């Protein structure tokens, strides 16, 4: 009798646990199969990543060669056109002078495009080549403004510099890069401000940073397009109507330069009323630069 009960008990246990065991074996086999698929997917992802790295390298090398090869002949063309236009040759008819003016303006746009492409390349390279040094931010701003006096005068636009925090200590920055970032903001402000308008460039202390702003009385940015304004090659619809030859790279370059310096770039704008761009530079910008460059490259 005890043997019969024991046998029955074993049978009951088998009936109870056999499905569970079968299920566990099934799940184990399925897990093994899933792991095999994951390993295969990881291999494909690695191969895709390696291809992207190679493609980016080829793209970078091509852009470097193309921009440098284009810049030199366009500069020579500019000098040649300037020489002809400044000679006051009496044999040149008004129609020919108009053609020369068109050629000069077109060449200038191409030079600007190449410069912008070179700027994009620099901000997208992991070795960015920043040269930090102790610099007077006030002097950097003044020199940048000086570069735009002629185009501002040609358009009868007033450039006004306001320093609300005189005596600021030197900042450890890359002055050329800050000049490039600020120059892009001022250039945009002049381009999109009607004749007789005003552009105000302000420097002020801002906590552990300095803040620079560029305020214009121009066309403003449409509300629906504000989220795209720092996107590479993007230009707002109203900007396209005012200036046909822009590249849509200036703000992208400026934002990346300020980001590497550990600062922020943002704006306030009302369409038809004007736009103010602000950016900050921390006093310890150079100490953060290496980390900021790595962070920027990781996000690319």
C-alpha positions as CSV (number, residue, x, y, z in Angstrom):
1,X,0.0,0.0,0.0
2,X,2.7,2.6,0.9
3,X,4.5,1.7,-2.4
4,X,1.2,2.3,-4.3
5,X,0.8,5.7,-2.6
6,X,4.4,6.7,-3.3
7,X,4.0,5.8,-7.0
8,X,0.8,7.8,-7.2
9,X,2.4,10.7,-5.5
10,X,5.3,10.7,-8.0
11,X,2.8,10.6,-10.9
12,X,0.9,13.5,-9.4
13,X,4.2,15.5,-9.1
14,X,5.1,14.7,-12.7
15,X,1.7,15.8,-13.9
16,X,2.1,19.1,-11.9
17,X,5.6,20.0,-12.8
18,X,6.0,18.6,-16.3
19,X,4.3,21.5,-17.9
20,X,6.3,23.9,-15.8
21,X,9.5,22.2,-16.8
22,X,8.5,22.2,-20.4
23,X,7.7,25.9,-20.2
24,X,11.1,26.7,-18.6
25,X,12.9,24.6,-21.2
26,X,11.0,26.4,-24.0
27,X,11.8,29.9,-22.5
28,X,15.5,28.9,-22.2
29,X,15.6,27.9,-25.8
30,X,13.8,31.1,-26.9
31,X,16.2,33.2,-24.8
32,X,19.1,31.5,-26.5
33,X,17.6,32.2,-29.9
34,X,17.0,35.8,-29.0
35,X,20.6,36.2,-27.8
36,X,21.8,34.8,-31.1
37,X,19.6,37.4,-33.0
38,X,20.9,40.2,-30.7
39,X,24.5,39.2,-31.4
40,X,23.8,39.3,-35.1
41,X,22.0,42.7,-34.9
42,X,25.0,44.1,-32.9
43,X,27.4,42.9,-35.6
44,X,25.3,44.6,-38.2
45,X,25.2,47.8,-36.1
46,X,28.9,47.8,-35.7
47,X,29.4,47.3,-39.4
48,X,27.0,50.2,-40.1
49,X,28.8,52.4,-37.6
50,X,32.2,51.6,-39.2
51,X,30.8,52.5,-42.6
52,X,29.4,55.8,-41.2
53,X,32.8,56.6,-39.7
54,X,34.6,56.0,-43.0
55,X,31.9,58.0,-44.9
56,X,32.3,60.9,-42.5
57,X,36.1,60.8,-42.9
58,X,35.8,60.9,-46.7
59,X,33.2,63.7,-46.5
60,X,35.5,65.7,-44.2
61,X,38.5,65.2,-46.4
62,X,36.5,66.2,-49.5
63,X,35.2,69.3,-47.9
64,X,38.6,70.3,-46.7
65,X,40.1,69.9,-50.2
66,X,37.2,71.5,-52.0
67,X,37.0,74.6,-49.8
68,X,40.7,75.3,-49.9
69,X,40.9,74.7,-53.6
70,X,38.0,77.1,-54.2
71,X,39.1,79.8,-51.9
72,X,42.4,80.7,-53.6
73,X,41.0,81.2,-57.2
74,X,38.0,83.2,-55.9
75,X,40.3,85.5,-53.9
76,X,42.4,86.1,-57.1
77,X,39.2,86.8,-59.1
78,X,38.1,89.3,-56.4
79,X,41.4,91.2,-56.7
80,X,41.2,91.2,-60.5
81,X,37.7,92.5,-60.5
82,X,38.6,95.2,-57.9
83,X,41.5,96.3,-60.0
84,X,39.3,96.7,-63.1
85,X,36.5,98.4,-61.3
86,X,38.8,100.9,-59.5
87,X,40.7,101.8,-62.7
88,X,37.9,104.1,-64.0
89,X,38.4,103.0,-67.5
90,X,36.5,105.2,-70.0
91,X,36.1,102.4,-72.5
92,X,33.8,100.5,-70.1
93,X,30.1,101.0,-71.0
94,X,27.4,101.2,-68.3
95,X,26.2,97.8,-69.3
96,X,29.7,96.3,-69.0
97,X,30.1,98.0,-65.5
98,X,26.8,96.4,-64.5
99,X,28.1,93.0,-65.5
100,X,31.3,93.6,-63.6
101,X,29.3,94.6,-60.5
102,X,27.2,91.4,-60.8
103,X,30.4,89.3,-61.2
104,X,31.9,90.9,-58.1
105,X,28.8,90.4,-56.0
106,X,28.4,86.8,-57.1
107,X,32.1,86.1,-56.3
108,X,31.6,87.7,-52.9
109,X,28.7,85.3,-52.2
110,X,30.8,82.3,-53.2
111,X,33.7,83.5,-51.0
112,X,31.2,83.8,-48.1
113,X,29.8,80.3,-48.9
114,X,33.3,78.7,-48.8
115,X,34.1,80.6,-45.6
116,X,30.9,79.3,-44.0
117,X,31.6,75.7,-45.2
118,X,35.1,75.9,-43.7
119,X,33.6,77.2,-40.5
120,X,31.2,74.3,-40.3
121,X,34.1,71.9,-40.9
122,X,36.1,73.4,-38.0
123,X,33.2,73.2,-35.6
124,X,32.5,69.6,-36.6
125,X,36.1,68.3,-36.2
126,X,37.1,66.7,-32.9
127,X,40.4,68.6,-33.1
128,X,38.6,71.9,-33.5
129,X,41.9,73.9,-33.1
130,X,40.8,76.4,-30.6
131,X,43.5,78.8,-29.5
132,X,42.5,80.1,-26.0
133,X,44.3,83.2,-24.7
134,X,43.7,86.0,-22.3
135,X,41.7,88.6,-24.2
136,X,39.7,91.8,-23.6
137,X,36.2,90.9,-24.6
138,X,35.5,94.6,-25.1
139,X,38.3,94.9,-27.6
140,X,37.2,91.8,-29.4
141,X,33.7,93.3,-29.8
142,X,35.0,96.6,-30.9
143,X,37.2,95.0,-33.6
144,X,34.3,92.9,-34.8
145,X,32.0,95.9,-35.1
146,X,34.8,97.8,-37.0
147,X,34.6,95.1,-39.7
148,X,31.0,95.9,-40.4
149,X,31.1,99.7,-40.4
150,X,31.2,100.0,-44.2
151,X,28.3,97.6,-45.0
152,X,26.3,99.3,-42.2
153,X,27.0,102.8,-43.6
154,X,26.1,101.6,-47.1
155,X,22.7,100.6,-45.8
156,X,22.4,103.6,-43.5
157,X,22.1,101.4,-40.5
158,X,23.5,102.7,-37.1
159,X,25.8,100.3,-35.2
160,X,25.9,101.3,-31.5
161,X,28.1,99.6,-28.9
162,X,27.0,99.8,-25.2
163,X,29.3,98.5,-22.4
164,X,27.3,98.4,-19.1
165,X,30.2,96.7,-17.2
166,X,33.5,98.6,-18.0
167,X,36.6,97.2,-16.4
168,X,35.8,93.6,-16.9
169,X,38.8,91.3,-16.4
170,X,40.3,89.5,-19.4
171,X,38.6,86.3,-20.5
172,X,40.5,83.2,-21.6
173,X,38.8,82.7,-25.0
174,X,39.6,82.1,-28.6
175,X,39.2,85.7,-29.9
176,X,39.1,84.8,-33.5
177,X,36.3,82.3,-33.0
178,X,34.3,84.8,-30.8
179,X,34.9,87.4,-33.6
180,X,33.4,84.8,-36.1
181,X,30.4,84.1,-33.9
182,X,29.6,87.7,-33.1
183,X,30.3,88.7,-36.7
184,X,27.7,86.2,-38.0
185,X,25.1,87.8,-35.6
186,X,26.0,91.4,-36.7
187,X,26.0,90.4,-40.4
188,X,22.5,88.9,-40.1
189,X,21.3,92.0,-38.2
190,X,22.5,94.3,-41.0
191,X,21.1,92.1,-43.7
192,X,17.6,91.9,-42.2
193,X,17.3,95.4,-40.9
194,X,15.7,98.0,-43.2
195,X,17.6,101.1,-44.3
196,X,17.7,103.7,-41.6
197,X,17.4,101.1,-38.8
198,X,19.6,100.6,-35.7
199,X,21.6,97.7,-34.3
200,X,22.6,97.7,-30.7
201,X,25.5,95.6,-29.5
202,X,25.6,95.4,-25.7
203,X,28.2,93.9,-23.2
204,X,27.3,93.3,-19.6
205,X,28.2,91.2,-16.6
206,X,26.0,88.2,-16.1
207,X,26.7,86.3,-12.9
208,X,29.8,84.1,-13.5
209,X,29.7,85.1,-17.2
210,X,29.6,88.0,-19.5
211,X,26.6,88.4,-21.8
212,X,26.7,89.9,-25.3
213,X,23.6,90.8,-27.2
214,X,22.9,92.0,-30.7
215,X,19.5,93.8,-31.0
216,X,18.1,94.8,-34.4
217,X,15.0,96.5,-35.7
218,X,14.6,94.2,-38.5
219,X,12.1,91.7,-40.0
220,X,12.0,89.3,-37.0
221,X,11.6,85.5,-37.0
222,X,8.2,83.9,-37.7
223,X,6.8,82.1,-34.6
224,X,6.4,78.8,-36.5
225,X,10.1,78.8,-37.6
226,X,11.8,79.7,-34.3
227,X,12.5,76.1,-33.4
228,X,14.6,75.6,-36.6
229,X,16.7,78.7,-36.5
230,X,19.9,77.1,-35.4
231,X,19.6,74.2,-37.9
232,X,22.2,73.8,-40.5
233,X,21.3,75.4,-43.9
234,X,17.9,76.6,-42.5
235,X,16.6,80.0,-43.5
236,X,13.2,81.5,-42.5
237,X,10.8,82.3,-45.3
238,X,10.8,86.0,-44.7
239,X,14.6,86.0,-44.7
240,X,14.7,84.3,-48.1
241,X,12.6,87.2,-49.5
242,X,15.0,89.8,-48.2
243,X,18.4,88.1,-48.9
244,X,18.7,85.5,-51.6
245,X,22.3,84.6,-51.2
246,X,22.6,83.4,-47.6
247,X,23.9,80.0,-46.7
248,X,21.9,79.3,-43.5
249,X,25.2,78.3,-41.8
250,X,26.0,81.5,-39.7
251,X,23.8,80.7,-36.7
252,X,24.8,77.1,-36.7
253,X,28.5,78.0,-36.6
254,X,27.9,80.7,-33.9
255,X,26.0,78.3,-31.6
256,X,28.7,75.7,-31.8
257,X,31.5,78.2,-31.1
258,X,29.6,79.5,-28.0
259,X,28.9,76.0,-26.9
260,X,32.5,75.0,-26.9
261,X,33.3,78.1,-24.8
262,X,30.8,76.8,-22.3
263,X,28.2,79.5,-23.0
264,X,24.7,79.6,-24.4
265,X,23.1,81.3,-27.4
266,X,19.5,82.2,-27.6
267,X,17.1,84.9,-29.0
268,X,13.9,86.8,-28.5
269,X,12.1,87.9,-31.7
270,X,8.8,89.4,-32.8
271,X,8.1,89.2,-36.5
272,X,8.2,92.6,-38.2
273,X,9.5,94.2,-35.0
274,X,13.1,92.9,-34.6
275,X,15.3,90.2,-33.0
276,X,17.7,90.2,-30.1
277,X,20.4,87.4,-30.0
278,X,22.1,86.8,-26.7
279,X,25.1,84.7,-25.8
280,X,27.1,84.2,-22.7
281,X,30.8,83.4,-22.1
282,X,31.8,82.1,-18.6
283,X,34.9,83.6,-17.0
284,X,36.4,80.1,-16.9
285,X,35.7,79.2,-20.6
286,X,39.1,77.7,-21.3
287,X,38.9,75.4,-18.3
288,X,35.7,73.9,-19.7
289,X,36.8,73.8,-23.3
290,X,38.2,70.3,-23.5
291,X,35.1,68.8,-21.8
292,X,32.8,70.9,-24.0
293,X,34.5,69.9,-27.2
294,X,34.3,66.2,-26.2
295,X,30.6,66.7,-25.4
296,X,29.9,68.4,-28.7
297,X,31.7,65.8,-30.7
298,X,29.8,63.0,-28.9
299,X,26.5,64.6,-29.9
300,X,27.4,64.8,-33.6
